[in-house]
């Protein structure tokens, strides 16, 4: 019985430390300093204005907000922000994490998929336009300019550490989860 309790305790510790905990969003402005071109592209997009295009009545309708401002209640983030698509940045936003693509994904960065986009852009949405994922993805390209800059800037290359060592270093900087609230 004691072994089971210890194992369950470790499960709760690991679960409590997961990147998907409440209030792990930092806001789109936190992305701006390292990703100015991506931020500018997002700021000019319809995603950035998603909540503001709704009428006052629609801004109180949960059906509308589920797509136009899905993280407003839990994360206090209005509209469709960087973190709506890429996941809360609390754990992957430090520069030493962002320099390593493998580590960023281990720390919670999400690469949006067609399935994720279709959660809102589907046949039941009020839009009369059909959603073509490939063309819409090209239309909202906010990564090409930054990728080209990284190719030219050798200081933004990956560190030489092994992935497990980078993950251990990242993990050692994370706060311990609070148990028994």
C-alpha positions as CSV (number, residue, x, y, z in Angstrom):
1,X,0.0,0.0,0.0
2,X,2.8,2.4,0.9
3,X,4.5,1.8,-2.6
4,X,1.2,2.6,-4.3
5,X,0.9,5.8,-2.3
6,X,4.5,6.8,-3.1
7,X,3.9,6.2,-6.8
8,X,0.7,8.2,-6.8
9,X,2.5,11.0,-5.0
10,X,5.1,11.1,-7.8
11,X,2.3,11.1,-10.4
12,X,0.8,14.1,-8.8
13,X,4.1,15.9,-8.5
14,X,4.9,15.3,-12.2
15,X,1.3,16.2,-13.2
16,X,1.4,19.4,-11.1
17,X,4.7,20.5,-12.8
18,X,3.3,20.1,-16.3
19,X,3.4,23.1,-18.6
20,X,-0.4,23.1,-19.0
21,X,-1.1,24.5,-15.6
22,X,-3.4,27.5,-15.1
23,X,-2.2,31.0,-15.8
24,X,0.8,29.8,-17.8
25,X,0.2,32.4,-20.5
26,X,2.5,35.4,-20.6
27,X,0.8,37.5,-23.3
28,X,1.7,38.2,-26.9
29,X,3.8,41.2,-25.8
30,X,6.2,38.8,-24.1
31,X,6.9,37.2,-27.5
32,X,7.6,40.6,-29.2
33,X,11.1,41.1,-27.8
34,X,12.5,38.0,-29.4
35,X,10.1,37.6,-32.3
36,X,9.4,41.2,-33.5
37,X,8.5,40.2,-37.1
38,X,6.2,37.4,-36.0
39,X,4.6,39.7,-33.4
40,X,4.0,42.4,-36.1
41,X,2.5,39.8,-38.5
42,X,0.2,38.6,-35.7
43,X,-0.7,42.2,-34.6
44,X,-1.8,43.0,-38.2
45,X,-3.9,39.7,-38.4
46,X,-7.5,39.1,-37.8
47,X,-6.5,36.8,-34.9
48,X,-5.3,39.8,-33.0
49,X,-8.7,41.5,-33.5
50,X,-10.8,38.4,-33.0
51,X,-12.6,39.5,-29.9
52,X,-13.0,43.2,-30.8
53,X,-14.9,42.4,-34.0
54,X,-17.7,40.9,-31.9
55,X,-20.7,42.9,-30.9
56,X,-21.2,43.6,-27.2
57,X,-23.8,40.9,-27.0
58,X,-21.5,38.4,-28.8
59,X,-18.7,39.3,-26.4
60,X,-20.8,37.8,-23.6
61,X,-21.8,34.7,-25.6
62,X,-19.7,31.6,-24.7
63,X,-20.3,30.1,-28.2
64,X,-18.6,33.2,-29.8
65,X,-15.9,33.5,-27.2
66,X,-14.9,29.8,-27.5
67,X,-13.2,30.8,-30.8
68,X,-12.8,34.6,-30.7
69,X,-11.3,34.7,-27.2
70,X,-10.8,31.1,-26.0
71,X,-8.3,32.0,-23.3
72,X,-10.0,35.0,-21.7
73,X,-11.6,33.2,-18.7
74,X,-8.7,30.9,-17.7
75,X,-5.7,32.8,-18.8
76,X,-6.9,36.4,-18.8
77,X,-5.9,36.8,-22.5
78,X,-8.4,38.4,-24.8
79,X,-8.5,37.5,-28.5
80,X,-6.5,34.8,-30.3
81,X,-2.9,35.3,-29.2
82,X,0.4,33.6,-29.9
83,X,-0.2,31.3,-27.0
84,X,-3.7,30.3,-28.1
85,X,-2.0,28.5,-31.0
86,X,1.4,27.7,-29.5
87,X,0.5,27.0,-25.9
88,X,1.3,28.9,-22.7
89,X,4.8,30.3,-22.8
90,X,5.7,30.3,-19.1
91,X,8.1,27.3,-19.5
92,X,9.4,27.6,-23.1
93,X,9.9,31.4,-23.2
94,X,13.3,31.7,-21.6
95,X,15.9,32.4,-24.2
96,X,18.1,29.4,-23.4
97,X,15.0,27.2,-24.0
98,X,13.9,29.0,-27.2
99,X,17.4,28.5,-28.7
100,X,16.7,24.7,-28.8
101,X,13.8,23.5,-30.9
102,X,13.7,20.1,-29.2
103,X,13.8,21.6,-25.7
104,X,11.0,24.2,-26.5
105,X,8.7,21.3,-27.5
106,X,9.6,19.4,-24.3
107,X,8.8,22.6,-22.4
108,X,5.3,22.9,-24.0
109,X,5.7,24.8,-27.3
110,X,3.0,23.6,-29.7
111,X,3.3,23.4,-33.4
112,X,-0.3,24.1,-34.5
113,X,-1.9,21.5,-36.8
114,X,-4.8,21.6,-39.3
115,X,-6.9,19.8,-36.7
116,X,-6.2,22.6,-34.1
117,X,-7.2,25.3,-36.6
118,X,-10.3,23.4,-37.6
119,X,-11.5,23.5,-34.0
120,X,-12.7,27.0,-34.8
121,X,-12.5,27.2,-38.6
122,X,-15.0,24.4,-39.3
123,X,-18.3,24.0,-41.2
124,X,-20.4,25.1,-38.2
125,X,-18.7,28.5,-37.9
126,X,-20.8,31.5,-39.0
127,X,-18.3,32.3,-41.8
128,X,-19.6,31.6,-45.3
129,X,-16.1,31.0,-46.7
130,X,-14.8,27.5,-46.8
131,X,-11.5,27.0,-44.8
132,X,-8.6,25.8,-46.9
133,X,-5.8,25.1,-44.4
134,X,-2.9,25.2,-46.9
135,X,-3.8,28.6,-48.3
136,X,-4.7,30.1,-44.9
137,X,-1.4,28.9,-43.4
138,X,0.5,30.7,-46.2
139,X,-1.6,33.8,-45.6
140,X,-0.7,34.0,-41.9
141,X,3.0,33.2,-42.4
142,X,4.8,34.8,-39.4
143,X,7.9,32.6,-39.3
144,X,9.7,32.9,-42.7
145,X,11.3,36.3,-42.1
146,X,12.6,35.2,-38.7
147,X,13.9,31.9,-40.0
148,X,15.9,33.7,-42.6
149,X,17.4,36.0,-40.0
150,X,18.4,33.0,-37.8
151,X,20.2,31.5,-40.8
152,X,22.3,34.6,-41.2
153,X,22.9,35.1,-37.4
154,X,25.3,32.4,-36.1
155,X,24.7,33.5,-32.4
156,X,21.2,32.0,-32.6
157,X,22.3,28.5,-33.3
158,X,21.6,25.5,-31.1
159,X,23.7,24.9,-28.1
160,X,26.1,21.9,-28.2
161,X,24.6,20.2,-25.1
162,X,22.8,16.8,-25.4
163,X,19.0,17.1,-25.3
164,X,18.7,15.3,-21.9
165,X,21.3,17.6,-20.3
166,X,19.4,20.7,-21.7
167,X,16.1,19.3,-20.3
168,X,17.7,18.7,-16.9
169,X,19.1,22.3,-16.9
170,X,15.7,23.7,-17.9
171,X,13.9,21.5,-15.3
172,X,16.2,22.7,-12.5
173,X,15.0,26.3,-13.1
174,X,11.3,25.5,-12.7
175,X,9.4,26.2,-9.5
176,X,8.3,23.2,-7.4
177,X,4.6,22.5,-7.7
178,X,2.4,23.3,-4.7
179,X,0.6,20.2,-3.4
180,X,-2.4,20.0,-1.2
181,X,-4.0,23.3,-1.9
